[in-house]
Amino acid sequence: MTPNDPAASTPEARRRGGKTVQDYIDELPRWADGTISRDAPLTNMQWLIWGLASAGKFFEGLVVFMTGVALPLIVREFGLSAVEKGAVSAAALFGILVGAWSLGGLSDRYGRKTMFIVEMIIFTLSLVLVVFSPNFTLLVVFLFIMGTALGCDYPTAHMIISESIPSAQRGRLVLGAFGFQAVGALAGTAVGYFILHASAHLGAWRWMYATAIIPALLVLIGRFFIPQSGQWLAARGQIAEAERATQRLLRRVPPYPKEVRLDYAGQTAGQPRSTSGKSWRALFSAQHRRATILASLPWFLQDLGTYGIGIFTPTILAAVIGAKTKYAHNLSMVIHNDVLAAKGAAFIDLLLLAGIVCALLLADKIGRIRLQLLGFMGCALGLFMAAIALSFGGPARMLLIFGGFMLFSFMTNLGPNAMTYLISGEVFPTSLRGQGAGLAASLAKTGAVLTAFLFPLLIKDIGTQTLLFILVGTSLLGALITWAFRIETKGINLEQVGGDR
């Protein structure tokens, strides 16, 4: 087979005398009789990049949900107050907020591969420090540092995948990697469960985090062996380096393309096509404001609802796995309650995974915007069911709460939870992609942190039912903003976004 070269037949391509990085990635092989293949198989390097990026999302789910299982033991070992317990729970989350904003945007300056490695170095070191934390203060600091690495991974993992794979497969592969967050969450609760059974003592929580150190080291080593993003290199005018990186990315047997020749509309080597990445203000310019709003505000609203519905988790888990001991007077009771919570969390993780799988199958077929709209409206319906359930008694009350929770969990992962992540890395040009996706992720986690701290107070002041109705409104507002500022990116060449080409 030889490569089909549809882009080279266009007047623009003939004028340029070559193709862009994404043109080469998207080109399809042709059989000897002229028949064009439906798609091009991914190279070993493309699969390696996808696997290493998926590992980052896996680790996020692993350690965040593992913290939930470890928390009762941490509280007992350090004798934490309610405020200190909240600080341990929120430390990694707050770190993600800071890391997405402060570190994620650095990939526009220093390169996707560089930050891909740096974030894993930070993550691995912080894991070791958490395992050996001598007191509450340092534990919170180390969990925060771990969160900054995970926050950097939000935009970086997306870009490292999306700038390395065909446009037609981008949605399902990015979401496939994102789905490993739910796989990691399931693994984290499973690890916690088995360690609690095997080692019933207060220090068992340290072994939970220790299990991730060797896998993290292996992923770190693997990240040194991938090429830099050809799109990022070309955007900086490093055309020769971009050609070598693209050739390495697309190495196949039989080889195609046999040669990579890049020419970005007569650009001189060494001269960047765009300097907009130098300032955060560019995200709010007239050219990029629409993309910034679409990437950021729906994600912020989605996280409000996602963390808000978690208030009902204890009620639902009690119905599913039975009531736990209310007052844990000794270590055995603490561990017993912790095991029950781990079982329930695993049940929830399966729901998250089911929604992500459906999103993965549909994103490249019906589009990001339609799924996000459908998901927001489904979330609103699920929250409405849970809200009106409080006006009922008996079986109807539990049925509505349980049904509402199930519907919300599925629809948020089918729609806004998956689509906001996908869209944030697709609507900005190469020179601004890290900053834009990082800002969106940071604003989203601001909503999560606000929810974690303010919801208990709001429940006390305005009541659960009123708060749920407010969340119904935020979900509908998310759908409205999605429609008003919609930019459909299904199958679009990322180099055509925001004036890259």
C-alpha positions as CSV (number, residue, x, y, z in Angstrom):
1,M,0.0,0.0,0.0
2,T,1.0,3.6,-0.6
3,P,-0.3,6.7,1.1
4,N,-3.3,8.5,-0.3
5,D,-2.5,12.2,-0.5
6,P,-5.9,14.1,-0.8
7,A,-4.4,17.3,0.6
8,A,-1.7,17.4,-2.0
9,S,-4.3,17.7,-4.8
10,T,-5.7,21.0,-3.5
11,P,-4.5,24.4,-4.8
12,E,-3.5,25.4,-1.3
13,A,-1.3,22.3,-0.9
14,R,0.3,22.8,-4.3
15,R,1.1,26.4,-3.4
16,R,2.6,25.3,-0.1
17,G,4.6,22.5,-1.8
18,G,3.9,20.2,1.2
19,K,1.6,19.3,4.0
20,T,1.2,20.0,7.7
21,V,1.8,17.5,10.5
22,Q,-1.9,16.8,10.8
23,D,-2.2,16.2,7.1
24,Y,0.4,13.4,7.3
25,I,-1.3,12.0,10.4
26,D,-4.7,12.0,8.7
27,E,-3.7,10.6,5.3
28,L,-5.1,7.2,4.4
29,P,-3.3,4.3,2.6
30,R,-4.3,3.2,-0.9
31,W,-4.4,-0.3,-2.2
32,A,-2.7,-1.2,-5.5
33,D,-6.0,-1.0,-7.4
34,G,-6.6,2.5,-6.2
35,T,-9.1,1.7,-3.4
36,I,-8.7,4.0,-0.4
37,S,-8.7,2.3,3.0
38,R,-11.4,3.5,5.5
39,D,-8.8,4.3,8.1
40,A,-5.1,4.0,8.8
41,P,-3.9,1.7,11.6
42,L,-2.2,3.5,14.5
43,T,1.5,3.1,14.7
44,N,3.3,1.5,17.7
45,M,4.4,5.0,18.8
46,Q,0.9,6.4,18.6
47,W,-0.4,3.5,20.8
48,L,2.5,4.1,23.2
49,I,1.6,7.8,23.5
50,W,-2.0,6.9,24.1
51,G,-1.1,4.3,26.8
52,L,1.2,6.7,28.6
53,A,-1.4,9.4,28.6
54,S,-4.1,7.0,29.8
55,A,-1.8,6.0,32.7
56,G,-1.9,9.6,33.9
57,K,-5.7,9.6,34.1
58,F,-5.6,6.2,35.7
59,F,-3.3,7.5,38.5
60,E,-5.6,10.5,39.1
61,G,-8.6,8.2,39.7
62,L,-6.4,5.8,41.7
63,V,-5.1,8.2,44.3
64,V,-8.1,10.5,44.6
65,F,-10.5,7.6,45.3
66,M,-7.8,5.8,47.4
67,T,-7.7,8.9,49.6
68,G,-11.4,8.4,50.4
69,V,-10.7,4.8,51.6
70,A,-7.5,5.9,53.5
71,L,-9.1,8.9,55.1
72,P,-10.7,7.2,58.2
73,L,-7.3,5.6,59.1
74,I,-5.5,8.9,58.5
75,V,-8.0,10.7,60.8
76,R,-7.5,8.2,63.5
77,E,-3.6,8.0,63.2
78,F,-3.2,11.8,63.4
79,G,-6.2,12.6,65.6
80,L,-7.7,15.0,63.1
81,S,-10.5,17.5,63.7
82,A,-13.4,17.9,61.2
83,V,-11.6,20.9,59.6
84,E,-8.3,19.0,59.3
85,K,-10.2,16.0,57.8
86,G,-11.7,18.4,55.2
87,A,-8.2,19.7,54.5
88,V,-6.9,16.2,53.7
89,S,-9.9,15.6,51.4
90,A,-9.5,18.8,49.6
91,A,-5.7,19.1,49.3
92,A,-5.3,17.1,46.1
93,L,-8.4,18.7,44.6
94,F,-7.0,22.2,45.3
95,G,-3.7,21.1,43.9
96,I,-5.4,20.0,40.6
97,L,-7.0,23.5,40.4
98,V,-3.6,25.2,40.8
99,G,-1.7,22.7,38.6
100,A,-4.0,22.9,35.7
101,W,-3.7,26.7,35.6
102,S,0.0,27.2,36.6
103,L,1.7,24.1,35.0
104,G,-0.7,23.1,32.2
105,G,-0.1,26.3,30.2
106,L,3.7,25.7,30.4
107,S,3.4,23.1,27.7
108,D,2.8,25.9,25.2
109,R,6.2,27.3,26.1
110,Y,8.3,24.3,26.9
111,G,6.6,21.6,24.8
112,R,4.1,18.9,25.4
113,K,6.7,16.1,26.0
114,T,8.6,18.2,28.5
115,M,5.7,18.9,30.7
116,F,4.5,15.3,30.2
117,I,7.7,14.2,31.9
118,V,7.9,16.9,34.5
119,E,4.4,16.2,35.8
120,M,5.2,12.5,36.3
121,I,8.4,13.3,38.1
122,I,6.4,15.5,40.5
123,F,3.7,12.9,40.9
124,T,6.1,10.1,41.6
125,L,8.1,12.1,44.2
126,S,5.0,13.2,45.9
127,L,3.8,9.6,46.2
128,V,6.9,8.7,48.1
129,L,6.6,11.7,50.3
130,V,3.0,10.9,51.1
131,V,3.9,7.4,52.1
132,F,6.4,8.7,54.6
133,S,4.4,11.7,55.9
134,P,5.3,12.1,59.6
135,N,2.4,14.5,60.5
136,F,-0.8,16.1,59.3
137,T,0.7,19.3,57.9
138,L,3.2,17.7,55.7
139,L,0.7,15.1,54.5
140,V,-1.6,18.0,53.3
141,V,1.4,19.7,51.6
142,F,2.4,16.5,49.8
143,L,-1.1,15.7,48.7
144,F,-1.4,19.3,47.3
145,I,1.9,18.8,45.4
146,M,0.5,15.5,44.0
147,G,-2.6,17.4,42.9
148,T,-0.6,20.0,41.0
149,A,0.9,17.2,38.9
150,L,-2.5,15.7,38.3
151,G,-3.8,19.2,37.3
152,C,-1.0,19.6,34.8
153,D,-2.0,16.3,33.3
154,Y,-5.5,17.6,32.4
155,P,-4.4,19.7,29.4
156,T,-1.1,17.9,28.7
157,A,-2.5,14.4,28.4
158,H,-5.2,15.6,26.1
159,M,-2.8,17.5,23.8
160,I,-0.2,14.7,23.7
161,I,-2.9,12.4,22.3
162,S,-4.9,14.8,20.1
163,E,-1.8,16.2,18.4
164,S,-0.6,12.7,17.6
165,I,-3.6,10.8,16.2
166,P,-5.9,11.0,13.2
167,S,-8.7,13.6,13.4
168,A,-11.4,11.0,12.8
169,Q,-10.3,8.9,15.8
170,R,-9.5,11.8,18.1
171,G,-12.7,11.8,20.1
172,R,-12.9,8.1,21.0
173,L,-9.1,7.9,21.8
174,V,-9.1,11.0,24.0
175,L,-12.2,9.8,25.8
176,G,-10.8,6.3,26.0
177,A,-7.8,7.7,27.9
178,F,-10.1,9.9,30.0
179,G,-12.1,6.8,30.9
180,F,-9.1,5.4,32.7
181,Q,-9.8,7.9,35.4
182,A,-12.9,5.7,36.3
183,V,-10.8,2.5,35.9
184,G,-8.2,4.1,38.3
185,A,-11.0,5.0,40.7
186,L,-12.2,1.4,40.7
187,A,-8.7,0.1,41.1
188,G,-8.0,2.6,44.0
189,T,-11.0,1.4,45.9
190,A,-10.1,-2.2,45.2
191,V,-6.5,-1.7,46.4
192,G,-7.8,-0.1,49.5
193,Y,-10.3,-2.9,50.1
194,F,-7.7,-5.7,49.8
195,I,-5.0,-3.9,51.8
196,L,-7.5,-3.3,54.6
197,H,-8.2,-7.1,54.7
198,A,-4.6,-8.0,54.5
199,S,-3.2,-5.5,56.9
200,A,-5.7,-4.3,59.5
201,H,-3.7,-1.6,61.2
202,L,-3.6,2.2,61.2
203,G,-0.6,2.4,58.9
204,A,-2.3,0.4,56.2
205,W,-3.2,3.7,54.4
206,R,0.5,4.2,53.6
207,W,0.7,0.9,51.8
208,M,-2.2,2.0,49.6
209,Y,-0.3,4.9,48.2
210,A,2.9,2.8,48.0
211,T,1.4,0.4,45.5
212,A,1.4,3.2,42.9
213,I,5.1,4.1,43.1
214,I,6.6,1.4,40.9
215,P,3.9,1.8,38.2
216,A,4.5,5.5,38.2
217,L,8.2,5.0,37.8
218,L,7.6,2.7,34.8
219,V,5.3,5.3,33.2
220,L,7.9,8.1,33.8
221,I,10.6,6.1,32.1
222,G,8.3,5.4,29.1
223,R,7.6,9.1,28.6
224,F,11.2,9.8,27.8
225,F,11.0,7.7,24.7
226,I,8.2,9.5,22.8
227,P,8.7,12.3,20.3
228,Q,7.9,15.9,20.9
229,S,4.6,17.1,19.3
230,G,5.2,17.8,15.7
231,Q,2.3,20.4,15.7
232,W,3.9,22.3,18.6
233,L,7.4,22.3,16.9
234,A,5.9,23.5,13.7
235,A,3.9,26.2,15.5
236,R,7.3,27.5,16.8
237,G,8.8,27.5,13.3
238,Q,11.0,24.4,14.1
239,I,10.1,22.8,10.8
240,A,13.1,20.4,10.5
241,E,12.5,19.1,14.1
242,A,8.8,18.8,13.4
243,E,9.6,16.7,10.3
244,R,11.8,14.3,12.3
245,A,9.2,14.0,15.1
246,T,6.4,13.3,12.6
247,Q,8.5,10.7,10.7
248,R,9.2,9.0,14.0
249,L,5.6,9.1,15.1
250,L,4.4,7.5,11.8
251,R,7.0,4.8,11.5
252,R,5.3,1.7,10.1
253,V,5.9,-1.5,8.2
254,P,5.4,-1.1,5.2
255,P,6.6,2.5,5.6
256,Y,4.2,5.4,4.8
257,P,4.7,8.1,4.5
258,K,8.2,7.4,3.1
259,E,9.2,11.1,3.5
260,V,7.8,13.9,5.6
261,R,8.1,17.4,4.0
262,L,6.3,20.2,5.9
263,D,5.6,23.6,4.6
264,Y,3.3,25.9,6.5
265,A,2.2,28.5,3.9
266,G,5.7,29.7,3.2
267,Q,6.7,30.1,6.8
268,T,10.4,30.6,7.4
269,A,12.0,28.1,9.6
270,G,12.6,29.4,13.1
271,Q,9.8,32.0,12.9
272,P,6.6,31.0,15.0
273,R,3.3,31.3,13.2
274,S,1.7,32.8,16.2
275,T,2.8,34.6,19.4
276,S,-0.6,34.6,21.0
277,G,0.5,32.0,23.5
278,K,2.7,34.5,25.3
279,S,-0.3,36.1,27.1
280,W,-3.2,34.8,29.0
281,R,-5.1,37.8,27.7
282,A,-5.2,36.3,24.2
283,L,-7.8,33.8,25.5
284,F,-10.2,36.6,26.1
285,S,-9.6,38.4,22.8
286,A,-12.4,38.7,20.3
287,Q,-10.8,35.8,18.2
288,H,-10.8,33.3,21.1
289,R,-13.4,34.5,23.6
290,R,-16.1,32.2,22.3
291,A,-13.9,29.2,22.6
292,T,-12.8,30.2,26.2
293,I,-16.4,30.5,27.3
294,L,-17.5,27.2,25.8
295,A,-14.5,25.4,27.3
296,S,-14.7,26.9,30.8
297,L,-18.2,27.8,31.9
298,P,-20.0,24.6,31.2
299,W,-17.2,22.6,32.8
300,F,-17.5,24.8,35.9
301,L,-21.3,24.3,36.1
302,Q,-20.9,20.5,35.5
303,D,-18.5,20.2,38.4
304,L,-20.9,22.0,40.7
305,G,-23.6,19.4,40.0
306,T,-21.2,16.4,40.0
307,Y,-19.8,17.2,43.5
308,G,-23.2,18.3,44.8
309,I,-24.9,15.0,44.0
310,G,-22.3,13.3,46.1
311,I,-24.3,14.5,49.1
312,F,-26.7,11.7,48.5
313,T,-24.1,9.0,48.3
314,P,-24.4,7.8,51.9
315,T,-28.2,7.4,51.5
316,I,-27.8,5.3,48.4
317,L,-24.9,3.3,49.6
318,A,-26.9,2.4,52.7
319,A,-29.7,1.1,50.5
320,V,-27.3,-0.9,48.4
321,I,-24.8,-2.4,50.9
322,G,-26.6,-2.0,54.2
323,A,-26.1,0.4,57.1
324,K,-22.7,0.8,58.7
325,T,-21.8,1.2,62.4
326,K,-22.6,4.8,63.2
327,Y,-20.0,5.2,66.0
328,A,-16.6,3.5,65.5
329,H,-15.2,3.0,69.0
330,N,-12.2,1.0,68.0
331,L,-9.9,0.2,65.1
332,S,-11.8,-2.9,64.0
333,M,-15.0,-0.9,63.7
334,V,-13.1,1.8,61.7
335,I,-11.8,-0.8,59.3
336,H,-15.2,-2.5,59.0
337,N,-16.9,0.8,58.1
338,D,-14.0,1.6,55.7
339,V,-14.5,-1.7,53.9
340,L,-18.2,-1.0,53.5
341,A,-17.4,2.4,52.0
342,A,-14.9,0.9,49.6
343,K,-17.6,-1.6,48.3
344,G,-20.0,1.2,47.8
345,A,-17.5,3.4,46.0
346,A,-16.6,0.6,43.7
347,F,-20.3,0.3,42.8
348,I,-20.4,4.0,41.9
349,D,-17.2,3.7,39.9
350,L,-18.9,1.1,37.6
351,L,-21.6,3.7,36.8
352,L,-19.0,6.3,35.9
353,L,-17.3,3.8,33.7
354,A,-20.5,2.9,31.9
355,G,-21.2,6.5,31.0
356,I,-17.7,7.1,29.7
357,V,-17.9,4.0,27.5
358,C,-21.1,5.3,25.9
359,A,-19.5,8.7,25.3
360,L,-16.5,7.0,23.7
361,L,-18.7,5.2,21.3
362,L,-20.8,8.2,20.3
363,A,-18.5,11.3,20.4
364,D,-17.2,10.8,16.9
365,K,-20.6,9.8,15.5
366,I,-23.1,12.4,16.8
367,G,-20.7,15.1,17.9
368,R,-19.5,16.8,21.1
369,I,-22.1,19.5,21.3
370,R,-25.1,17.2,21.0
371,L,-23.8,14.9,23.7
372,Q,-23.1,17.8,26.0
373,L,-26.6,19.2,25.6
374,L,-28.2,15.8,26.1
375,G,-26.0,15.1,29.1
376,F,-26.8,18.4,30.8
377,M,-30.6,17.9,30.3
378,G,-30.3,14.4,31.6
379,C,-28.4,15.7,34.7
380,A,-31.2,18.2,35.3
381,L,-33.8,15.5,35.1
382,G,-31.9,13.3,37.5
383,L,-31.4,16.1,40.0
384,F,-35.1,17.1,39.7
385,M,-36.1,13.5,40.5
386,A,-33.9,13.5,43.6
387,A,-35.3,16.9,44.7
388,I,-39.0,15.9,44.5
389,A,-38.2,12.6,46.2
390,L,-37.8,14.6,49.5
391,S,-41.5,15.4,49.3
392,F,-42.4,11.7,49.3
393,G,-42.1,8.9,51.9
394,G,-41.7,5.2,51.9
395,P,-40.4,3.2,48.8
396,A,-41.3,6.1,46.4
397,R,-38.8,8.3,48.2
398,M,-35.9,5.8,47.8
399,L,-36.9,4.9,44.3
400,L,-36.8,8.5,43.1
401,I,-33.5,9.3,45.0
402,F,-31.9,6.1,43.7
403,G,-33.2,6.6,40.1
404,G,-32.2,10.2,40.1
405,F,-28.7,9.5,41.2
406,M,-28.3,6.7,38.7
407,L,-29.6,8.9,35.8
408,F,-27.4,11.8,36.9
409,S,-24.3,9.6,37.2
410,F,-24.8,8.1,33.7
411,M,-25.8,11.3,31.9
412,T,-23.0,13.4,33.4
413,N,-20.4,10.9,32.1
414,L,-22.1,10.5,28.8
415,G,-22.3,14.2,28.4
416,P,-20.7,17.1,30.2
417,N,-18.1,15.3,32.3
418,A,-16.6,13.7,29.2
419,M,-17.4,16.4,26.6
420,T,-16.1,19.4,28.6
421,Y,-12.8,17.7,28.9
422,L,-12.7,16.8,25.2
423,I,-13.9,20.2,23.9
424,S,-11.4,22.1,26.1
425,G,-8.5,20.6,24.2
426,E,-10.0,21.0,20.7
427,V,-11.3,24.6,20.4
428,F,-8.0,26.5,20.8
429,P,-5.1,26.9,18.3
430,T,-1.8,25.1,18.9
431,S,-0.1,28.2,20.4
432,L,-2.8,28.6,23.0
433,R,-4.0,25.0,23.5
434,G,-2.2,24.4,26.8
435,Q,-3.2,27.7,28.3
436,G,-6.9,27.4,27.2
437,A,-7.3,23.8,28.3
438,G,-5.5,24.6,31.6
439,L,-7.7,27.6,32.3
440,A,-10.8,25.5,31.6
441,A,-9.7,22.7,33.9
442,S,-8.7,25.1,36.6
443,L,-12.1,26.9,36.6
444,A,-13.9,23.6,36.7
445,K,-12.0,22.5,39.8
446,T,-12.7,25.9,41.3
447,G,-16.4,24.8,41.1
448,A,-15.5,21.5,42.7
449,V,-13.6,23.1,45.6
450,L,-16.4,25.6,46.2
451,T,-18.9,22.8,46.3
452,A,-16.8,20.7,48.7
453,F,-16.6,23.6,51.2
454,L,-19.9,25.5,50.8
455,F,-22.5,22.7,50.3
456,P,-22.6,21.6,53.9
457,L,-23.3,25.2,54.9
458,L,-25.9,25.7,52.2
459,I,-27.7,22.6,53.2
460,K,-27.9,23.8,56.7
461,D,-29.1,27.3,55.7
462,I,-31.4,26.7,52.7
463,G,-32.2,23.0,52.9
464,T,-31.3,20.0,50.7
465,Q,-34.3,20.3,48.4
466,T,-33.8,24.0,47.6
467,L,-30.1,23.3,46.9
468,L,-31.0,20.5,44.5
469,F,-33.4,22.7,42.6
470,I,-30.5,25.2,42.3
471,L,-28.4,22.5,40.8
472,V,-31.2,21.7,38.3
473,G,-30.9,25.3,37.3
474,T,-27.1,25.2,36.9
475,S,-27.4,22.1,34.7
476,L,-30.0,23.8,32.4
477,L,-27.7,26.9,32.4
478,G,-24.9,24.6,31.2
479,A,-27.0,23.4,28.4
480,L,-27.9,27.0,27.4
481,I,-24.3,28.2,27.4
482,T,-23.2,25.1,25.4
483,W,-25.8,25.9,22.7
484,A,-25.2,29.7,22.7
485,F,-21.4,29.3,22.3
486,R,-21.3,26.0,20.4
487,I,-18.2,25.1,18.4
488,E,-18.5,21.5,17.0
489,T,-15.0,19.9,16.6
490,K,-16.0,16.4,15.6
491,G,-13.4,15.2,13.0
492,I,-11.9,18.7,12.5
493,N,-8.2,19.0,11.8
494,L,-6.8,20.7,14.9
495,E,-4.5,22.8,12.8
496,Q,-7.5,24.5,11.2
497,V,-8.7,25.7,14.7
498,G,-8.3,29.3,15.6
499,G,-6.3,30.4,12.6
500,D,-3.5,27.9,12.9
501,R,-3.5,27.4,9.2
